[in-house]
Amino acid sequence: MARRLTPDHPLVIGRVVGDVVDSFTLSVNMLVMYKLSNQVYNGHELFPSSVTGKPKVDVHGGDLRSFFTLIMTDPDVPNPSDPYLREHLHWMVTDIPGTTDSSFGKELVSYEMPKPNIGIHRYVFLLFKQNGRQTVSCPSSRDRFNTRRFAQENELGLPVGAIFFNCQRETAARRR
């Protein structure tokens, strides 16, 4: 199943590779599903009202002896055209056993729903294979989070799975 990311892959075109992580090989399938059957597909748009609660994230790879860390981040803070506060950490779950889902892991950072104010933001789910259980430390802050640095500090290496969606502020219904 391992697939090297090609230049035409949505993660490359969407600049997730480059802005958030370096190029990597997809070796674990990850399915991200919000309630109401909103499955996340690379580059698709979801409205803030449909992503209020944390999603279910299925990990299809490894085995029950493998453990994974899930990170959800927004690299477009405060504004995609000037993301000087890049990144904002929205969720982190560690110690997810392979072939299970995020509910079996340890939530280090609680889910924070996307609330983009300006422009179209990317919300990126990254999956890293851990070296063992309880080997990942809690980040000090959600703000100015850096996925590359966090992965390096916790010896996570490159991601093994990733997916992202776009989200922008919902406009209020116009009155006549």
C-alpha positions, -999 to 999 in steps of 0.1 A, spaced: 0 0 0 30 23 5 27 52 -20 53 79 -25 36 113 -30 38 125 -66 36 161 -78 -1 157 -88 -11 143 -53 -37 166 -35 -14 169 -5 13 183 -27 -10 205 -48 -27 217 -16 8 227 -2 4 205 29 37 190 18 59 220 21 39 242 44 33 216 72 55 185 65 82 173 42 74 148 14 67 113 28 53 79 18 17 71 25 18 37 42 -13 37 65 -48 43 53 -67 68 75 -105 75 72 -118 107 88 -155 109 93 -176 136 109 -212 130 120 -239 130 93 -216 110 70 -192 138 62 -162 119 51 -131 140 47 -115 139 12 -83 157 3 -91 193 -7 -129 191 -3 -147 219 15 -166 213 47 -186 240 65 -178 249 101 -213 239 111 -206 203 99 -173 199 119 -183 211 154 -177 177 171 -146 157 169 -145 132 140 -139 94 142 -106 86 127 -100 50 116 -64 38 113 -61 9 88 -25 -2 90 0 -17 113 -13 -41 140 -25 -38 176 12 -36 187 17 -5 166 8 29 181 0 61 163 -2 99 170 -29 119 153 -25 157 149 -50 181 135 -36 215 126 -45 247 107 -15 261 89 -33 292 76 -36 313 108 -47 340 109 -52 344 71 -41 321 43 -25 350 24 -5 360 54 -2 329 78 23 346 101 9 327 132 12 293 114 2 267 128 -27 263 153 -32 229 169 -68 218 169 -65 182 182 -40 156 193 -45 119 201 -16 96 210 -12 59 216 -39 49 190 -34 11 184 -31 1 147 -63 -12 131 -85 8 155 -98 44 157 -89 76 176 -114 67 204 -89 40 216 -61 65 220 -52 91 246 -64 126 239 -35 150 248 -51 181 233 -89 183 232 -107 189 199 -113 225 190 -137 231 161 -125 251 131 -135 288 132 -118 304 102 -124 342 101 -107 353 69 -102 332 38 -102 295 31 -82 275 57 -68 241 54 -74 217 82 -48 189 81 -49 155 98 -15 139 101 -8 104 114 26 94 128 38 60 138 52 60 174 83 42 186 62 27 215 34 36 239 35 67 260 65 81 241 48 114 230 48 145 252 20 171 254 28 203 235 31 235 255 6 255 234 -19 252 206 -7 285 191 23 287 168 25 249 168 50 234 145 43 199 133 78 193 119 95 204 152 70 184 173 76 153 153 114 157 156 113 164 193 91 132 199 111 111 174 80 105 152 98 108 119 77 116 88 39 111 87 26 77 75 -9 91 66 -25 125 60 -57 141 47 -70 176 47 -101 196 41 -108 233 33 -131 254 54 -142 290 54 -165 312 74 -202 305 67 -220 337 56 -253 346 73 -285 343 53 -292 376 36 -325 394 44 -347 407 17 
